[in-house]
Amino acid sequence: MRTSQKVVLVTGASRGIGAATVRAFRKIGYAVIATSRSIEQSHDENILAVGGDIADPAVARRVVSEGMARFGRIDTLVNNAGIYIGKPFTDHTAEDFAAVTNVNINGFFYVTQLAIAEMEWQSGGHVVSVTASIADTAYSGVHSALAALTKGGLNAATKSLAIEFARKGIRVNAVAPGIIKTPMHPAETHDALGTTTPLGRIGEATDIADAILFLERATFITGEILHVDGGLSAGR
């Protein structure tokens, strides 16, 4: 079925930034294909929930095919699924490396290939990846090597894809969050973490969703890495 309603595919959609992004797009009238490893079915007929590990190419194919069967189009892809394991570099295990690269790299690669292929048929679309401020700004005492390796790679791929697909009407951008109030950070740490940012607080998931919507509406922006980090990337 093809609809005139715009459709967004959101990975890592069950909580935190992903859930906030789903709510934000629904508020502006988009239908949503929402996926994560454990996601509940929605009573909203404009939300299709598809469970599975997006790092698995078979899951990526199923998410896109079920979304196309339900809505007939994919206008926007939000690559939000990601994990962070904070350890000294020499303490990381092979299992840590595999876990982070599977989600952060494979989880981007397979679904982005498939979504862009559909956007090419439509002669337009938008990909937004949620990366990380620490991918390009290291902080003393924060163990960020695997984040820099994977999320920094997504920042670089964002620019490459923006140029590759610009003439086909497909924009590619990224949002690089700082410290955000999500289940990743226990509530008792929020006040202390807030003191580390120039703005004196940590971000809300809605701050990232708002940035994604800004890029969605800003149709002359592509290849942009938008830092939403309370000023951390500007200096400390």
URSULNOR-V28484 format. One record per pair of residues at least 12 apart in sequence whose C-alpha atoms are under 8 Angstrom apart, sorted by the first residue. I is the first residue (numbers start at 0). J is the second residue. D is the distance in whole Angstrom. If there is no record, write none. Layout:
I:J:D
I:J:D
//
This chain:
0:67:8
0:68:6
0:69:6
0:70:6
0:71:5
1:69:8
1:70:5
1:71:4
1:72:7
2:70:6
2:71:6
2:72:7
4:28:8
4:29:6
4:30:7
5:28:8
5:29:5
5:30:6
5:72:8
5:73:7
5:74:6
6:29:5
6:30:5
6:31:6
6:32:7
6:70:7
6:72:6
6:73:5
6:74:5
6:75:7
7:24:8
7:29:7
7:30:6
7:31:5
7:32:6
7:73:6
7:74:6
7:75:5
7:76:6
7:77:7
8:31:6
8:32:5
8:33:6
8:34:8
8:73:7
8:75:6
8:76:5
8:77:6
9:21:7
9:31:7
9:32:6
9:33:5
9:34:6
9:76:6
9:77:5
9:78:6
9:79:7
10:33:6
10:34:5
10:35:6
10:53:7
10:77:6
10:78:5
10:79:5
10:80:5
11:33:8
11:34:6
11:35:5
11:36:8
11:78:8
11:79:5
11:80:4
11:81:7
12:33:5
12:34:6
12:35:6
12:38:8
12:79:7
12:80:8
13:33:8
13:34:7
13:35:6
13:37:7
13:38:5
13:39:8
15:180:8
15:181:5
15:182:7
15:204:6
16:79:7
16:181:7
16:204:5
16:205:7
16:207:7
16:208:7
17:79:6
17:80:8
19:204:6
19:205:6
19:208:6
20:205:7
20:207:8
20:208:5
20:211:8
21:33:7
23:208:7
23:209:8
23:212:8
24:212:8
29:45:8
30:45:5
30:46:6
30:70:8
31:45:6
31:46:5
31:47:6
32:46:6
32:47:5
32:48:6
32:49:7
32:62:8
32:66:6
33:46:7
33:47:6
33:48:5
33:49:6
34:48:6
34:49:5
34:50:5
34:51:7
34:53:8
34:62:7
35:49:7
35:50:5
35:51:6
35:52:6
35:53:7
35:80:8
36:50:5
36:51:4
36:52:5
36:53:8
37:50:6
37:51:7
38:50:6
47:66:7
47:69:8
49:62:6
52:106:8
53:80:8
53:102:7
53:105:8
53:106:5
53:110:7
54:101:6
54:102:5
54:104:8
54:105:5
54:106:4
54:107:8
54:109:7
55:105:7
55:106:7
55:109:8
56:109:6
56:110:8
59:109:6
59:110:5
59:113:8
60:109:8
60:110:7
60:113:7
63:110:7
63:113:7
63:114:7
72:117:7
72:121:8
73:114:7
73:117:7
73:118:7
73:124:8
74:118:7
74:123:7
74:124:5
74:125:6
75:124:6
75:125:5
75:126:6
75:127:8
76:111:7
76:114:7
76:125:6
76:126:5
76:127:6
77:126:6
77:127:5
77:128:6
77:129:7
78:106:8
78:107:6
78:111:8
78:126:8
78:127:6
78:128:4
78:129:6
79:128:6
79:129:5
79:130:8
80:102:7
80:103:7
80:106:7
80:129:8
81:99:8
81:102:6
81:103:5
81:106:8
82:99:6
82:102:7
82:103:7
83:99:7
83:145:8
83:146:6
84:99:7
84:145:8
85:141:7
85:142:5
85:143:7
86:142:6
86:143:8
87:142:6
88:142:7
88:144:6
88:145:8
96:145:7
99:145:7
99:149:8
100:149:7
103:149:6
103:150:7
104:149:6
104:153:8
111:126:8
115:169:8
118:169:7
119:167:7
119:169:8
122:167:6
122:168:6
122:169:7
123:167:6
123:168:4
123:169:5
123:170:8
124:168:7
124:169:5
124:170:6
125:169:6
125:170:5
125:171:6
125:172:8
125:215:7
126:169:8
126:170:6
126:171:5
126:172:6
127:171:6
127:172:5
127:173:5
127:174:7
127:211:7
128:153:7
128:157:8
128:172:7
128:173:5
128:174:6
129:173:6
129:174:5
129:175:6
129:176:7
130:150:5
130:151:7
130:153:7
130:154:7
130:173:7
130:174:6
130:175:5
130:176:7
131:146:7
131:150:6
131:151:8
131:174:8
131:175:4
131:176:5
131:177:6
132:175:5
132:176:5
132:177:5
132:226:6
132:227:8
132:228:7
132:231:8
132:232:6
133:146:7
133:147:7
133:177:7
133:232:8
134:146:6
134:147:4
134:148:7
134:149:8
134:150:6
134:151:5
135:147:7
135:151:7
136:232:6
154:173:7
154:224:7
157:171:6
157:172:6
157:173:7
157:222:6
157:223:8
158:171:7
158:172:8
158:221:8
158:222:4
158:223:7
159:222:8
160:222:8
161:221:6
161:222:5
162:222:7
165:221:8
170:218:8
170:220:7
170:221:5
170:222:7
171:221:5
171:222:6
171:223:8
172:214:7
172:220:8
172:221:6
172:222:5
172:223:5
172:224:6
172:225:8
173:222:8
173:223:6
173:224:5
173:225:6
174:207:7
174:210:7
174:211:7
174:224:6
174:225:5
174:226:6
174:227:7
175:224:7
175:225:6
175:226:5
175:227:6
175:228:7
176:207:7
176:226:6
176:227:5
176:228:5
177:201:8
177:202:7
177:226:8
177:227:6
177:228:4
177:229:7
177:231:7
178:192:8
178:201:6
178:202:6
178:228:7
179:201:6
179:202:4
179:203:6
179:204:6
180:201:6
180:202:6
180:203:5
180:204:6
181:203:8
181:204:7
189:201:7
196:228:8
196:229:6
196:230:6
196:231:6
196:235:8
197:229:6
197:230:5
197:231:6
197:235:7
198:229:5
198:230:7
199:229:8
200:229:7
201:228:8
201:229:7
202:228:7
202:229:7
206:227:8
207:227:7
210:225:8
210:227:8
//
